[in-house]
Each structure stands twice: as C-alpha cells, then as structure tokens.
Amino acid sequence: MELQITNGGSLEVNEAIFAKDFNETLVHQAVVAYMAGGRSGTKAQKTRSEVSGGGAKPWRQKGTGRARAGTSRGPIWRKGGVTFAAKPRDYSKKLNKKMYRAAIRSIFSELVRQDRLVLVDDFSIEEPKTKLMVAKLAELACNDVLIITDADDMNVHLSTRNIPHCEALDVTSLNPVSLVGHEKVLMTTAALAKVQEWLA
C-alpha cells in the first residue's frame, strides 16, 4: 500500500504494519501495561513492629479494670502502627514482545484509516524556538500532535516543550500511550523506515 507524503509524492509501506484490523483489547492491554510500568510503587507505611517504642507493657495484665495491652504501638493506639501497612511494590504487568508489537501495528493501522498519520520528508528547525515550531505546525494544520523523528533532535524537543498538546519523540521512545493520546501523529519518512524495520 502507498501513503501520501505531505509535500508531494508517496511512499510504499508494508501492509502487515499499516493495514491491520484494529484490536481494541490488545491496544488497551498495551496501554495499561505501559502506564503501570511507569508507577513508582514506593509508598511505605510502618506496621506495629516497625514503629519506634512500645517495648514495655503499658500496664499489668490483670486488676486495672482496663482492657489488656501488650504494647502502646498497636493499630488502635495513637502513635501506633498501621494495620495493613503499604509496602514498596512492583506494579509492572508482563506483556510479550509479540503482543506489544502487534498493538503498535494495530494503532498505526488505525491512524492511517482515520487519516491521522501525517508524513513529511524532513522535520527540523534551525534553532529551538517555540514561535518557530508553532508556525511550522500551523502550516501542517497540526494542533494536538505527536512528532516522531528518526533520531533525538534537541531543537525539536526543546521547541515543543512549552506547546500544549504537543510531544516530540524519536523512534526508540515510541510508546502506545503517546500514539493514542494525540489527534495527529507527524512522522518523518526516515522514522517510518525505522518503524517498519522494527515492526516487520
């Protein structure tokens, strides 16, 4: 199949990557797995055994008329430990490489079907200026956009940082959350070649 390049011409692409059926379940799974992998999972609380103090028995076992108590750091006491204390944990979900790549293919195919993939021969700016980037994106009629370049372009990256709903990534940083989170995906032909090589 052929994809049109914005400044004229077309490019032959692999149908196995850009003409797949949309697998919503798989794409959802990939998005959830990616977002879960980004969670820090560093929350921690102390149990009754970890809270400082409470070594001495507060009062004798019998004869006081009060409920028996072995420590002043139990969960029902002020300054006591937490009953089911949160501990550092790993939130990441396992997703096979085959499934992950299939989800990315599915997303790209849907972008092509919905005419949301914009192809350009080259995308670069002379200096990192937000104003220049806004003008360039306006020419291409892209407001809410993900820019994909074949290599990490610092000028493009710095110019997009201050623009709402605009993100710049190179092919190695490509992820399902960014791909589905923007109205349009702007991609260079060099980046497309790398993507095809990766997903073939």
N, C-alpha and C positions, 0 to 999 in steps of 0.2 A: 504494500500500500504506500501511497505518497502523502506527505504532509507539506502544506504550503509554508514557505518562509515569508515573513512579513515584508521584507524589502524586495520581494520578487523571487521567482524560482520555486522549486520544490525539492524535496528530499525523500528518497526511498527508505522506508523503515520496515522493521520486522513485524509482521502481523501477529506473531506469537506474543509480542510485548504490547503493541498498541491497538490490538483488535480483539482483546479477550472479553468474555462476559463479565459483568460486574458481580463479584462475590461479596455481598454486603457483610455476611457473617465473618468471613475471613479478614476483611478490612477492619471491622470492628475489633476483632481479636488482636490484630497487629497494633492498632491504635492504643488499646487498653494495655497491652504488654509494654509498649514503648513508654507510656505515661507512668506505669507502675515502676518501671526501671529507673525513673528519674526521682522517685521518692527517697528521701534520706533515711527514714526509719531510725532516727537517732533519739527518739523520745525515751526518757527513762525516769522511773519513779522508784522510791525505796519501800521495801517490804518491812514488816515489823522486826525482822532480824538484822536489817541493814541500817535502820535509824539509830543514831548515837544515843547512848544512855539506856535506861530501863533495865539495867542488870540486877538491881536489888528488888526484892519483892516489896510492893508498896506498903502492905500491912499483913499481919499474921493471918493464917488461913481461916481460923475459926474465932468466934467470940466477939467480933466487932459489930455484927449486925449488917455489915455491908457484903456485897457480892464478892466472892473470892477473886483475887487478881494475882497473877504471877509476874506481870511486867507493866510498866506505865507507858509502853510503846505499842500497845495493841491498837488495831484499827479504830476502835470506838473511843479511844482516848485522844485528847488534844495533844498535838506533837507526836502522835502515833504514826505508824506506817500505813501504807495503802494496801487494801485487801487484795486486789488483783492488780499488782503494780505493773505498769507498762515497761517493757524492756526493749533494747535495740533489736530490730528485726529487719529481715530482707524481704522487701515487697515484690521483687522482680518475679516475672512469670516466664516460664520457658516457652519459646516459640521456635520451632525448627527453621533452619535457614531456608529450606524449600518453601515453607509456608509464608515466611516473611517476604521472599522474592515474589511469590505468587500474588501476595497482597499488593505489593508495589506495582506489579504489572497490571493488576485489576484497576488500581487508581489511575494510572497513566491512560489506560484504555477508556475509562470513563471521562477523563479530562478531554481526550480527543473527540469523543462522541458529543460532549456538551460544548465543544468549540471553546474550551477554556485554556488550551495549551497554545502559547504564543512562541513561535520560533524566530530567532534572529541569527544572522551570521556572526555578529560580534556585539558584545555589550560591555563597554568600558567608558570611563570618563577621565578627563585629563587630571583633575585634582579633586580631593574629597570635599565636595561642597553639596550641601543638602539642596540648595537652589538649582544647581545643575541637574541633579538627579530627578527632582520634581518635574522640571521642564522635559527631560528625556522620557519620563514615564507618561507625561501628558501627551506627548507625540504618539505614543503607542497605545493610548487610551487605557492605561492600566492604573487603577487606584488601589484596590486591595490585591496585592500581588506578591508572589514568591519568586525571587530571581535566582536561577540556578546557573552557575558558571562552572567551567571545567576545572579551574584551579582557584585557590583562595585569592581573590582580588581585594586588597586592602582598601583601595579607593572606593570601590562599590560598597564594601561592607560598612565603611565609616559614613558614607553618604546616606545610607538607608537607615542608620540607627535612630535618627530623630524623626523619621516619617511614620505616622500611624499606619497600621495595617500593611506594612511593607517589611519584607525579610529577605536577606541575601544569604545563600548557602552555596558551597561547592558540592560536587557530586559525592564526595566521601562523607559529607554531613547530612545527606539526604535522609529524611525520615517520614513516616506516614502521617504524623500529626501536622507537620508543616504543609505537606502536599494537599491534605483535605481541608486545611484551615484557611485557605485563601481563595478568593474569587477566580483569580487567574494565576497561571504558572508561566513565567517568562524564562525561556531556556535558549542557550546558545547552541549552535549546531555541533560544536566541539564537545559540549556537555552531553548532548544527546547521543553522540557516538560512544562516549564513556558509559552512559547508562545502558545502551544496547549491549555493550561488551559485558557489563556486569550481569544483566538480566537474561542474556541469551541462553 
